[in-house]
């Protein structure tokens, strides 16, 4: 066997090296069209695994002989078999050992800012377009929007020699299972979320409505109850040291959050209007917006993180410049995207009214993020 086996970390190293990469995805067409590995330097084609069971020379016409082919499937088995076939035919190949299941659980921490008061790290779950944050100061840490793999945050805190003291969710997530409760159980830290998100829940939490600000080390976090469209009206953003706006699903690099998931698109679009033109209007252009999601790898900036100044977002986004309330409402309410799959089940799990096994959790989270449908026309 001349081909190599990659884990998600090694695959990410290849992607971030900047060299051109060729990915052969052997899942079925529907799965591939719905969700695939993308990047500025990636050429990707889809030839379903079953096509390789037939001796058809057409399968090979688009495959390069002079560069490595990285083969991807759902869980690894199909990719390994195709790797064997291509290896025998003299191609340079490798494959992702546990497929898209493994890729969906890969996290990449990137330092956004360091100064004498704090260190701010963005944790990018690349396959999902989900972003979480760790803010560290004087050996204490706050985690915002943690995903369900709690050990990732525990390991990161240990590397940073910090104790996790505060854990917060900006809103009740609909496309992934929160790690907030598990992380709170393992660390003894307080878990915060808006009380309006947790109605009917028996889980232990502190209602964000009862905290105007949260302080630790040299960090002052202003809690901004922004009636934000999205899955629920109880979204909250956090303004860290008057410089960094952890904006949840309120403002994205490419625009504003989607208001259609609660069935109240017009009502919530009007709430978003008030948010944009009263609360957010007060913030200076240099405020750095750091969202909970992104929809395209193009939103990862040259520093390796997803974020943009409020000034840049205002200038690039027509909706943010539309001060006529009715026009704004029409623009925002008319953009309706695909509903996140399984979102009602995921919301119930995050609220604590449904249980889930680890295998079912992995299954529920497979697929792309659909929370960052933008209004950037």
C-alpha positions in Angstrom: 0.0 0.0 0.0 1.6 3.2 -1.1 -1.2 5.6 -0.1 -1.4 7.5 3.1 -4.1 7.8 5.7 -5.0 11.3 7.0 -6.7 12.5 10.1 -8.6 15.8 10.2 -5.7 17.7 11.7 -3.3 16.6 8.9 -6.0 17.4 6.3 -6.3 20.9 7.8 -2.6 21.4 7.7 -2.6 20.6 4.0 -5.5 23.0 3.4 -3.8 25.8 5.3 -0.4 25.3 3.7 -1.8 27.3 0.8 -0.7 24.7 -1.8 -3.2 23.7 -4.5 -5.1 20.6 -3.4 -7.3 18.1 -5.3 -10.1 16.5 -3.4 -12.1 13.5 -4.8 -15.3 13.2 -2.9 -16.9 9.8 -3.4 -20.2 10.3 -1.5 -23.5 10.5 -3.5 -24.2 13.6 -5.4 -26.9 14.9 -3.1 -24.6 14.7 0.0 -21.8 16.3 -1.9 -23.9 19.2 -3.2 -25.3 19.8 0.3 -22.0 19.9 2.1 -18.4 19.5 1.2 -14.9 20.6 2.1 -14.1 23.9 0.5 -11.1 26.3 0.5 -9.5 29.0 -1.7 -6.8 26.5 -2.8 -9.1 23.4 -3.2 -10.2 21.9 -6.4 -12.9 19.4 -5.6 -14.8 16.9 -7.8 -17.5 14.3 -7.0 -17.5 10.8 -8.4 -19.7 8.6 -6.3 -18.0 5.5 -4.9 -20.4 3.1 -6.8 -19.0 4.4 -10.1 -15.6 2.9 -9.2 -17.1 -0.5 -8.8 -17.5 -0.5 -12.6 -14.5 -0.5 -14.9 -15.3 2.7 -16.6 -12.3 4.7 -18.0 -14.5 7.9 -17.8 -14.1 7.8 -14.0 -10.4 8.7 -14.4 -10.4 11.4 -17.1 -10.6 14.4 -14.6 -8.1 12.9 -12.1 -4.6 14.4 -12.1 -1.6 12.1 -12.4 0.9 14.7 -11.3 -0.6 15.7 -7.9 -1.9 14.1 -4.7 -5.6 13.2 -4.7 -7.2 13.4 -1.3 -10.2 11.1 -1.2 -13.2 11.8 1.1 -16.4 9.9 1.9 -18.9 9.9 4.8 -17.1 7.6 7.3 -13.9 6.5 5.6 -14.6 3.0 4.3 -15.6 4.0 0.7 -12.7 6.4 0.5 -10.2 3.6 1.5 -11.5 1.3 -1.2 -11.3 4.0 -3.9 -7.8 4.8 -2.7 -6.8 1.1 -3.2 -8.2 1.2 -6.8 -6.4 4.5 -7.7 -3.2 3.4 -6.0 -3.1 0.3 -8.2 -3.5 2.5 -11.3 -0.5 4.6 -10.3 -2.2 7.7 -8.8 -0.8 9.5 -5.8 -3.5 9.2 -3.2 -4.4 9.7 0.4 -7.8 9.5 2.2 -9.5 11.0 5.3 -9.6 8.1 7.7 -13.0 8.7 9.3 -14.5 10.9 6.5 -16.9 13.8 6.9 -17.9 12.5 10.4 -14.4 13.2 11.6 -14.2 16.5 9.7 -17.5 17.7 11.3 -15.8 17.4 14.7 -12.5 19.2 13.9 -11.8 22.6 15.7 -9.2 25.2 14.8 -8.4 27.8 17.5 -7.0 31.1 16.2 -5.9 34.0 18.3 -7.8 37.2 17.4 -6.2 39.6 19.8 -3.7 39.8 22.7 -3.1 42.9 24.8 -2.1 43.6 28.4 -5.7 42.9 29.5 -6.8 39.9 27.6 -6.3 37.2 25.1 -9.2 36.5 22.7 -9.3 33.1 20.8 -11.8 32.2 18.1 -12.4 28.5 17.8 -13.6 27.6 14.3 -15.5 24.4 13.7 -14.7 24.5 10.0 -17.1 21.8 8.8 -20.1 23.5 10.4 -19.2 27.2 10.0 -19.7 27.4 13.8 -17.6 29.8 15.9 -17.0 29.8 19.6 -14.7 32.0 21.7 -12.5 31.9 24.8 -11.6 35.2 26.5 -8.7 34.8 29.0 -7.5 37.3 31.6 -5.3 36.8 34.7 -5.7 33.1 34.6 -9.5 33.1 34.2 -11.5 32.3 31.1 -14.9 32.9 29.7 -16.2 30.6 26.9 -18.9 31.8 24.5 -21.1 29.5 22.4 -19.2 26.3 23.1 -19.9 23.4 20.8 -20.6 20.0 22.3 -17.1 18.6 22.4 -16.3 20.0 25.9 -12.9 18.4 26.1 -11.7 20.7 23.3 -12.3 23.8 25.6 -10.9 22.0 28.7 -7.7 21.2 26.8 -7.4 24.8 25.4 -7.9 26.3 28.9 -5.2 24.0 30.2 -2.8 25.1 27.4 -3.5 28.7 28.3 -3.1 28.0 32.0 -6.6 29.4 32.7 -9.6 28.2 34.7 -13.0 28.4 33.0 -15.2 30.6 35.2 -18.0 31.8 32.9 -19.8 29.9 30.1 -22.4 31.7 27.9 -24.6 31.0 24.9 -25.6 34.0 22.9 -28.9 32.2 22.0 -30.5 28.8 22.0 -28.7 27.1 19.1 -30.6 25.3 16.4 -27.9 23.8 14.2 -25.6 22.3 16.8 -25.7 20.9 20.3 -24.3 23.3 22.9 -21.4 22.2 25.1 -22.4 24.8 27.7 -24.1 22.4 30.2 -21.5 19.7 29.9 -18.7 22.3 30.3 -20.4 23.8 33.3 -20.8 20.3 34.9 -17.1 19.6 34.4 -15.7 22.9 35.6 -18.2 24.1 38.1 -18.4 27.4 36.1 -21.6 29.3 35.8 -23.6 28.8 32.6 -25.5 31.9 31.3 -28.2 32.2 28.7 -31.3 34.4 28.2 -34.1 33.2 30.5 -36.6 33.6 27.6 -34.6 30.9 25.7 -35.0 28.3 28.5 -38.7 28.3 29.3 -39.8 24.8 30.5 -36.2 23.8 31.1 -35.0 22.1 34.3 -31.3 22.7 33.5 -29.3 24.9 35.8 -28.4 28.3 34.3 -28.2 32.0 35.1 -30.5 34.3 33.2 -28.5 36.9 31.3 -31.3 39.4 31.9 -30.1 39.6 35.5 -26.6 40.6 34.5 -25.8 44.0 32.9 -22.1 43.2 32.9 -19.8 40.3 33.9 -16.3 41.1 35.1 -13.3 38.9 35.5 -9.5 39.7 35.5 -9.1 42.8 33.4 -12.2 42.1 31.3 -15.5 43.9 31.4 -18.3 42.2 29.4 -21.4 44.3 28.7 -24.4 42.0 28.2 -26.5 43.4 25.4 -30.0 41.9 25.2 -30.6 42.3 21.5 -34.0 41.2 20.4 -32.5 39.4 17.5 -34.2 37.4 14.8 -33.1 33.9 14.3 -34.4 30.9 16.0 -35.6 32.7 19.1 -36.1 36.3 20.2 -33.8 36.0 23.3 -30.5 36.5 21.6 -27.8 38.3 23.5 -24.5 39.9 22.3 -21.5 40.6 24.5 -19.3 43.7 24.2 -15.9 42.8 25.6 -13.8 45.8 26.8 -15.8 48.1 24.5 -13.8 46.7 21.6 -15.0 43.2 20.6 -18.7 42.5 19.9 -19.4 38.8 20.2 -22.5 39.1 18.1 -24.0 35.6 18.1 -26.4 35.4 15.1 -27.3 39.1 15.2 -24.6 40.4 12.8 -22.4 38.4 10.6 -19.4 39.4 8.5 -21.6 39.2 5.5 -24.7 40.8 7.0 -27.5 40.3 9.4 -29.2 37.2 11.0 -32.1 35.4 9.4 -35.5 36.1 11.0 -37.6 33.3 9.4 -37.1 30.3 11.7 -39.7 31.3 14.3 -42.5 31.8 11.8 -42.5 35.5 12.7 -40.3 36.9 10.0 -41.9 40.4 9.7 -42.2 40.9 13.5 -38.6 39.8 14.1 -37.3 41.8 11.2 -38.8 44.9 12.9 -37.0 43.9 16.1 -33.8 43.7 14.1 -34.4 47.1 12.7 -34.5 48.5 16.3 -31.4 46.6 17.1 -29.4 47.9 14.1 -30.6 51.6 14.2 -30.7 52.2 18.0 -28.4 49.8 19.9 -25.8 49.0 17.3 -25.9 52.5 15.8 -24.1 53.8 19.0 -21.1 51.5 18.5 -18.0 53.0 16.7 -16.9 51.8 13.3 -13.7 50.2 14.8 -15.7 47.7 17.0 -14.6 44.2 15.9 -17.6 42.0 15.1 -17.1 38.3 15.9 -20.1 36.2 15.0 -21.3 32.7 16.0 -21.5 31.5 12.4 -20.3 32.1 8.9 -21.4 30.7 5.6 -18.4 30.7 3.3 -14.6 30.2 3.8 -14.3 33.5 2.0 -15.3 35.1 5.3 -12.1 33.9 6.9 -9.8 37.0 6.7 -6.1 37.2 6.1 -5.4 36.9 9.8 -7.1 33.5 9.8 -10.3 34.3 11.7 -13.9 35.3 10.9 -14.5 38.9 11.9 -14.7 42.4 10.5 -15.0 45.9 11.8 -18.5 47.3 12.2 -17.5 50.1 9.8 -16.6 47.6 7.1 -19.8 45.6 7.6 -21.9 48.8 7.5 -20.2 50.0 4.3 -20.6 46.6 2.5 -24.1 45.8 3.6 -27.1 47.5 1.9 -29.5 46.4 4.6 -27.4 48.1 7.3 -27.8 51.3 5.3 -31.5 51.1 4.8 -33.0 53.4 7.4 -36.5 53.3 6.1 -38.2 50.8 8.5 -40.7 49.3 6.0 -38.0 48.9 3.3 -35.7 47.3 5.8 -38.4 44.9 7.0 -39.2 43.9 3.5 -35.6 43.2 2.6 -34.9 41.2 5.7 -38.2 39.2 5.9 -38.0 38.2 2.2 -34.7 36.3 2.6 -35.8 32.9 3.6 -33.4 30.0 3.5 -33.5 26.3 4.0 -34.4 25.4 7.6 -31.6 23.7 9.5 -32.3 20.0 9.4 -33.3 18.5 12.8 -33.5 22.0 14.3 -36.5 21.3 16.5 -34.8 18.3 18.0 -31.5 20.1 18.5 -33.4 23.1 20.2 -35.1 20.6 22.6 -31.8 19.0 23.5 -30.2 22.4 24.1 -33.2 23.4 26.3 -32.8 20.1 28.2 -36.3 18.7 27.3 -34.8 15.9 25.2 -32.0 13.5 25.8 -29.4 12.4 23.2 -26.8 9.7 22.8 -23.3 10.6 21.5 -24.0 8.7 18.2 -27.3 10.4 17.7 -25.6 13.8 18.5 -23.0 13.2 15.8 -25.8 12.2 13.3 -27.8 15.3 14.1 -24.9 17.6 13.5 -23.8 16.2 10.2 -24.2 18.7 7.4 -23.7 22.4 6.8 -24.6 25.3 9.0 -27.7 27.1 7.7 -28.0 29.8 10.4 -25.8 32.3 8.5 -28.0 33.0 5.5 -27.0 36.5 4.8 -28.8 39.7 3.8 -25.9 41.2 1.9 -27.6 42.2 -1.3 
